[in-house]
C-alpha cells in the first residue's frame, strides 16, 4: 500500500473539533451569521385546497367547520418548527463542549461540503443521514453551522416535543414534530402533506429525516410527490453516512432487542444520561455522498405528469410507489457503502465468533490477525477502512477500541488475552434492570444475550459488505450438484435475496451484478473456480494455504458461512413455529412465539443474537412475503394469519441445512 493510500482519510477528512479545542466556543457561536428566516406557512396551510377538501368532507359528515378549523390550527401549532438564531447559537455553544469531552475527533469529508454548497443552487435539498444514535440529527445541525451551510428543518417524533424545555429548544433549532401513526386520521394526513410539501417547495431550507420505518417512507413519498406531480423540476438527495466507534445507546439497544422497552424520552432521563460525559466514545466519521437527482432516478421509472384532477385528490399509483421504494433502497445502499468501517466493528466479528464457539476470551494476537484480515477483505469489497486508510495502524485502533469498550471487553497484560464480559451481570450488580416484560425459561439467557446482542449490533454494521458473497457461497454449499451454471446461481440468489430482503438491502435492478461481483470476489479468493471456457462454477474442496484466504486459521469459506447463522436459525425456528401452530391472531403474537421458541436452540448453539426482536419481526415479514403466512378475514371481519404448509416446506428446503436438527443431534 502506498503512502498516498495510507493517508487517504487524513487528506479527504478534516476534524471539525480541532479548531474548537483551540478557540473560544462562545466567540465561535456568536460569530456573524446570516439571519435565518422561518417560512410563514400557517395561513397557507389553512387556506390550501388539500386541507379545505379534507375539512369539507368532514363537514359533509356533520362535523362543525369551526371545530375542525380549530383542530387544524392545533395540529399545525404542534407540528411547526421555528428556526431561531438565538436558540441555534445556544446549541453552538453547548454541543462543542460536550463533543470535546466524549469524542476524540469528528472527521468530515471536505469534498462533501462542496457537494452541499453546489447543490443548494440547483434544487431543494433533502438530507438523508444514517440513524444509529440520538446524536445524529444534532450532529448534522452542528455540521451545517460549522460550515455556514443552510440550516435544515428536521422531522422528529412527538416524544421529543414532550420533553420539558428540550422540546422547545429543538423546535427553535429547526425540528418539526410528527406523530408516530396517523394514517387513520385523514385531517392530520392532509395537514402533514401540505406542511411537508410547503417546506420542501417554498421554505428555502434543506429538510432532514432518517430513512427508516414506515413513517419515514411515507415522509419520503410525500416529498417525492412534489416532483412526480410536477410541483418541482428536481430535488437533490444528499446521503450522509455517519459511523461511530461507539454509540451512546449501545446497551439500550441490546436490551431493547430482547424486549425491554427503551426509556421514554424525557428531560430527567437526559440529565441522568449526562454521566456519559465521563466516558470516551472514540471518533465519528461523517461521509457526505454525491447528490442524487430525484429527476434522473425516477424519470425512467414513472410517467411524470399533471393530473386532470387536482393533484391532492390522487394518491401515488402502485408504479409510482414502487419507484419511490426503489429510490429509498438505493439511498440506503449508498449510505451503507459510504460508511467508514471501524476497526471495532471488524473486531466484534472475532469476539462474537469466540462466543459462538463457547469461549469468553481469546488471544489478542488471534483477534488482531482476524481483524487485519477482515479489514483487507472489506477494503477489497470497496469499503473505506479505518486503520488501512489512516496513518494509525489496525493494531493502534484495535488497542484503543478495547479501551473505549472496556465495559464489554478487557485486555489482560499478564496473559495477553482479551476477555469478554457479561455486561448484564455487571449492570445488575450496580442497578437492577427492569425485565418484567421478558419470559425466558433460563436466567442465564438474558445474562448471555445482552453481550451477544451488543457485539452483534456492531457486526451488523459491516455485514452488508459480506452478505452477497456469503449467500452465493451458501448456494454452492447447499447444492446437490458439483457445478452450477451462472443462470443457476442467478435463479437461486434471486430467491435468497427475497428471503433476506428485510434484514439486508438488495436492489432488484442490480441483483445480477451483485452475483457477478460476488463470484469475482470468491474466485479471486480461491473459494470458487470457473471451469475453462464455460459459464459453470464449482466450489474448491481443498483448504487453501494462501495466507489471505484465512481468518484466524479458518478459511474464508467458513467465515462467510457462519455470519448468516443467527439469521438462518431465526428463520428456521420461525418456520417451525408456524408449522406447529397454523392460525395466528396477529403478527406480534408470531414474533413473541418465535423469540420464545428460539431460546433453546440459541442456547445450544451459543447463537444468542438470534433472539433479537428485530430479526424475529423481519422473519415474520419474510414469511408473509413468501406466502408461508397469509392474511385472511374471519367471519367476524377481523384479520388472522394462516400458515401455508406447501410454502413452508419450500422455504425449509431452500434454507437447508437445518440448524435446529443439528443442535438436537449434537445432544444425543
Secondary structure, 3 states (H helix, E strand, C coil): CCHHHHCHHHHHEEECCCHHHCCCHHHHHCCCCCCCCCCCCHHHHHHCHHHHHHHHHHHHCCCCHHHHHHHHHHHHHHHCCCECHHHHHHHHHHHHHHHHHHCCEEEEEHHHHHHHHHHCCCCEEEEEECCCCCHHHHHHHHHHHHCCCCCCEEEEEHHHHCCCCHHHHHHHECEEEECCCCCCCHHHHHHHHHHHHHHHHHCCCCEECCCCHHHHHHHHHHHHHHHHCCCCCCEEEEEEEEEECCCCCHHHHHHHHHCCCCCCCCHHHHHHHHHHHHCCCCEEEEEECCCEEHHHHHHCCCCCCCCCCCHHHCCCCHHHHHHHHHHHHHHHHHHHHHCEECHHHHHHHHHHHHHHCCCCEEEHHHHHHHHHHHHHHHHHCCCEECCCCCCCCHHHHHHHHHHHCCCCEEECCCCCEEEECCHHHHHHHHCCCCCCCCCCCCHHHHHHHHHHHHHHHHHCCCHHHHHHHHHHHHHHHCCCCCEEEHHHHHHHHHHHHHHCCCCCCCCHHHHHHHHHHHHHHHHHCCCEEECCCCCEEEECCCCCCCHHHEECCEEHHHHHHHCCHHHHHHHHHHHHHHHHCCEECCHHHHHHHHHHHHHHHHHHHCCHHHHCHHHHHHHHHHHHHCCCEEEEECCCCCEEEEECHHHHHHHHHHCCCCHHHHHHHHHC
